[in-house]
Amino acid sequence: MGTLIALEGLDGAGKRTLSNALVAAWRADGLTVATLAFPRYGVSACADLGAEALHGRHGDTAESVNAMALLWALDRRDAADELRELIATHDIVLLDRYVASNAAYTAARKHQSAQGPEVEWIEDLEFGRFGLPRPDLQILLKVPVALAADRARRRAGTEADRQRDAYERDGDLQTRTGEVYDGLTARAWISPWTVVGPDVDPAQLAADVTNQRRRPSEVTR
């Protein structure tokens, strides 16, 4: 049974870059690694509907906090069997965003904290009703909001498929989302968390996670 790890952070935090470096380090160490990125744009109808809504389509869908949260959650529900298969056949499964993203952004849009009812609703919906696998470890890539926003702007200018959506353009939302992430890590929501900054050494982080895998009594599922 493999270790399920979720990499979390604000839009533009640099999750894709860190994910690629972690995967390379683990594979160099002889581990089998699988990856999934949520939302699964181009694969999941729910994910694509959510993306389109955030770019102004589908009427007032994007204005409904809970409707958007349901779309992201249904995307993960549809991937649950694939995810379980990856966990069963790999040493490590690394996710670029998972349930905590939904909890953080949903709570932030409702101006709630990590202890608020929206976080509880997301937990009950995705891990309870949908039965998604719980992560063994969650990694928060914490960067200043201004830096994340600048990276998102530059990415939009160089990658045709990475235009900023309504969430990414809302600086206040990004700030509140970061605060909810801080609250989730403080309460060890769902599983243990590791918080790293933009200057993290991916090789050292990969080694730290590998060492933690070798001490299963210290990791809760």
N, C-alpha and C positions, 0 to 999 in steps of 0.2 A: 504493500500500500504506500503510495507516494505522499509527499508533503504538499499541501495546497497553500499557496502564498498569494496574497492579494497586494498589489502595489497601488497605492492611493495618492491623491494630491490634486491641487487645483489645475484647471486648464492652463496649459503652457508651463507646467512645473518641470517638465523634462522626463516624464515617466517612460516614454518610448526609448529614449537614449539610455536611461538607466536599465531598463528591461533588457535591451540588446546586450549591454555589457555584462549583466548578471548571467544571462543565458550562456554567453561565450565562456565566462569563467567556470561555470558549473560543468559545461561540456568538456572543457579542457581538463577538469578534474575527474572525468570519466563517468559523470552522472547523465542519466537520460532525462531530458527536459522537454516539456510541452508548454505551449503558450496559447492563451486566448485573450482577446481584447474586447471589452464591452464599452459601449454598445457595439453589436456586430453589424456594422453598416455594410450594406451590399449582400448580406446573408439573411438577416432577419427582417421580415416585414414590419414588425413592431419597432425595431431600431430605426428603420428608414422613415417610418411615419413620424417618430419622435424628432428625427433630424429635420425633416421637412417642416414640421410644425414650428421648430425653433428658427426657421428661416422664413416664416410668415405664411406658410400654407395651412390648409385644413381649418379655416375659420378661427375660432377662439380657443382651439385645443391647447395651445401653449400657455394660455392664461390660467388654465386649471392646473394647479400644483399637483393634485392627486391623479388627474388623468395622465400627465406626463410621467409621474412616478410609476403608474401601472404599466405604461408602455415599456419603460426600462426593465421593470420586474418581469414582464411577460417574455421579453427577449431572453433573460437569464433562465426562466423556467423552460423555455423551448430548448435551451442548450444543456439542461441538467443531465440527460443521459450521456451525451458526449463528454461532459465534464467528469462524470463518474468513471467512464471508460478510460479517460486520460489519467486519472488518479490511480486507477488499478494497474496501469501499464507503464508508468514512468516514475522515476525517483522524485522529481519535482514538477509541479504544475504551477506556472507563474501567470497570474491574471493581471492585465492592465485594466484596472477598475473592477470593482465587484459590488457587493451589496452596500458597503459603507458609503460609496459614492452616492447612491440613491438616498441613503439616510441623511448624509451631510447636506446635499443640495435641497432635498425636500424640506428639511428642518429650517435651513437658511431662508428659503423662499417664504416660509411661514413665520419668519422672525422668531424661531424657537431655538432652544439650546439642545445640547446632546442628551439632556434628561427629559426632553419634551415628548408629547404624545406621538408626533410624527415619526420619531426614531423608533418608538415601540411598535407603531403600526407597520413600518417597513420590516422590522425584525419578525413580527408575527406573520406577515404576508409572505416574505421570501424564504425564511428558514422554517417557518411553521407550516403554513398552508401549501407552499410550493415545494417544500422539502429539499431546498438546495443544500449541497454540502457546505459545512461550516469551515472556514479557513483555519489552518493551523497557526498561521502567522499573518499579520497585516503590517505592511511597511508604509509609513507616511513620508513621502518626499515633500518636506516643508520648505517652501521658498517664499520670499517676500511677494506680496500681491503685485507690486509694481513690476517686478522682474518677470513673473508669470505672464502678466498682461503684455509686456513688451515682446516676450518670446512668441505669444499667440499672434500678435500683430505681424511680426516678422515672418512667422510660419505661413500666415495667410497670404503674404506678399510673394512667397516663393513656391507654394504648393497649391495647385489649382483646386484640389479636393479638400483643403483644410481652411476654408473661409470661416471666419468667426461667426458663431451663432449668438442668439440673444443672451445666453448665459455668459458667454465669454466677453461680451461687450459691456456687461453690467459689473462695474468695479465694486459697487457696494455689495452685491450678491457674492462676489468672490471673497471679499473680506469676511462677510458673515459665514460663508462656507468654511473658510479657514478656521474660524473660531469654533465651529461645530466639530471639525476634525480634531482640534485640540481637546475638546471635551470627550470625544470618543476614545482618544488615546489615553486620557487621564483615567477613565473608568474601565479601561481594558475591555471595551465593548466587543463581545462575541469571542474574542481570542486575544492572546498577547499581541502587543504592537511594538514595533521598532520605529523610531523617528530619526530621519537622516536629513541633512541639509544639501544644498546644491553643490557643495564641495566634497561630497561623499566619495570615498574610494570604492568603486564597484567590486574590485577583487577582494578587498578586506571584508566588505559587506557579504559577499558570496561565501567567503570562508566562515564568517560568523554564523551565517544561517546553516551551513553544512555542519558545523560543530553542534549547533542546537538540534539538528536532526538526529545526531548520534546520542542525544540525551532525551529519549522519548518521554521519560517520566516528568520532564520539565515542560512539555508541550501539551496543552489541552486541546481536545477536538470539540 
